[in-house]
């Protein structure tokens, strides 16, 4: 027996509350200003946890993690090496 399409779309009883937006990777992306700060601090020799502390001081609501910072430095290095 097939269900009506309306039945498939409605979820009246969720078994968990909605997760906060910062839990999703799309909200953890660095904006352009943060990316440039990461690049500058990396060139100065700062490690990802130190850079994260700096980003949190600039914007306490940022959802960035040390892994996002490492990925940003890798992205910048790859762009630099590819010419």
DAZIFEN-V506186 format. One record per run of one state. SS is the DSSP state (a for helix, b for strand, c for the rest). FROM is the first residue (numbers start at 1). LEN is the number of residues. If there is no record, write none. Layout:
SS|FROM|LEN, SS|FROM|LEN
This chain:
c|1|4, a|5|5, c|10|11, a|21|3, c|24|1, a|25|3, c|28|4, a|32|12, c|44|4, a|48|11, c|59|7, a|66|17, c|83|1
